[in-house]
Each structure stands twice: as C-alpha cells, then as structure tokens.
Amino acid sequence: MKILKNRGMHLISKKIHIIIDPTTISSANDADLVLISHAHIDHIKNVEKINPLKILSRPTFDLLSSNLKKNCKITNFKIIEPYNSPKDEINIQGCKISAFHAGHCLGSFQFRIKLNNKIILYTGDFCLESRFGMNKAPLLKCNNGIFITDDTYFSQEYVFPTRKTLYPKILSWFKETLEKNEEIIIIAQRLGVQQEITALLNYSTLNCSLFTHPSIYKANEIHSSYLPLGKFQYKRHPLEKKRQNKTLTSYFNSKNRNGNNKKYNSKSVILLPYYYVRKIRELEEKYNRNSIMIATGWAKTQNFRVKSFPLSSHAGYDQILDYQKYSRAQKTFFF
Ligand SMILES: [Zn+2]
C-alpha cells in the first residue's frame, strides 16, 4: 500500500484508491472513494463537483450543503454514523471504514480504515478536551499501523492552557470589558471556536445579547439543530451601520431581521469570522480597541494589536505527542 500526500491524503492499494480530505477536484476524481473529515475549506473544496462516492457525517453534509450555490447539490454520498458496534463499519471493496468524533467542530470525524490487514488511523483536525458545545475526541489505537494526523500546532510553543484555566480568564475579561463598553467584538474561526464562544456566553451569568456574522449565524443554526448553543441573533453589515454613526444595539432595536421591533436592553457581543483579523485597523476606527478580542491558538506566538486568548479547536503540541504515543503506530504521517 502506498501513502501519499498530494492535495489530500491518498491511500493506494491494488484493491482501491482512497483520498481523504481532497483539496482539488482533480485529486478527488482520480480516486475510487473520498472520505471527508469535516467541513473546513482547507479539508474539502468544490464538493459538488467531486464524482466518486463520498463518505461524511450528517452534520458535515448539512454544513457543506448550506454553502452551495442554488441548484447545486452533493451527489453520490454516504452518511457514516459514529462507531458504536461493528454494524456501523462501512465495507467497500474489502476496505472497512469506521468513524469517531474528532471534537474539532460540528460533524468532525476521525476515520479508522482497515485495509490489507493494516489499520490506518486518520485523526483529521482534532481536540482532546471537552468544551462548551462539543465533546472531546476519543483516543484510538492502530497497533503497528499508520497514524495520520494534524500538524497545525506541532511545535513546542503551542501547548495550550486547559479550558479550566482559560474559561474563567475569558469570562472575567468579558465582564470587565462589558462594564466599560456597549459593544464587544470577538474574532475567531466561524466553525468550531465561535460555537464554543456562543455556548460559553449563553451559559454564563453575563447579561449580553449575541449578534453573529451571517456565516457564523448559519453554522450556529446547523449546530443548534444537533446540540443547543443558546440564543444568538443575525447581524448583517456591522461596519456599514457603524459608518452611519449608529451603534449595533440601536440598529437592532429599530429593526431586526424579521422586521419586528424587538428590544435588546443588554449590551452587545458581536461574533465575526477569523478573516476579520485582517480588518483590525478598520474595526479600531469604529470600535474601542480595548473591546476587540481574538480567540485562536496562534495567540501563543503572534503579537496581535488587540487582546487575544489561545482558545483553539485544534490539539496542541502535547496532545499530538500524547495521541501518537497512545496509538502505538508503526509510522506517522502529517497531512
Ligand atoms: Zn479544521
């Protein structure tokens, strides 16, 4: 069997050619079978144009479908359920595939593949710590098999503090900042970290209204159909409204998405996707710099212009090493 990293992870045997998380249409269409670990764009692109059979979780299917243009849909797919017993295993051309939660974002899976009497364990992006809105990934073994894992933070400086330490620090920052400001801006990955923040704030005792960027609103809605996150509102063009010298709270008080005149008396927390990191200066012109926060693992090493916390949906260096050791793999690959 050949294992190859080329715009996705290829497992090539005489029986079957599998690609996991293809990032181009052509690399996917070269294979017999496509496994999709989760809905992030660096793991799957143009899913509607991929021909071979695709295996993915139901929430990942929902998330990917919600991003497609009208009249586009995912065809030739099979939903895989998390493994409970051998009946959950999918058998294709003598290759047995089972899925396990990865704890990274809604619908994220690890795959255990039994092929040619070998176990190949593909962790996908994973997190070994339970957090608001998400359960942790279970550790799996691949005895003398092959371990394929995430190296996003595979460097010694990326050992993250536990949630037990981080959550109280984040909540006390929120409390202090809400006392001094009407609006707080939070920048984080739209799928994964922002659902954790939505649930963390909703289950805290802080009195604030949550407004979400359209892309986060969509992810939150799908997440909530599987696991409750609490309340959140749709936010359309925050920077545009701010340019007209209106605060978001007054904007939403005057008109919400349904045109109702619902009142929001509490202060506002606005959740924006990670690419707003590149718009920090623009945000600073309209919002108090001290009211902007970034939640990401990169906070361990990057000097952001605003407050940041190393809240990550990925495993840190120590977790990757622990898992690799636990797996008892003969060989390790990074995707
Ligand atoms: Zn990811």
Residues whose N, C-alpha, C, O or C-beta is under 5 A from the ligand:
A	BS01	ZN	H40 D125
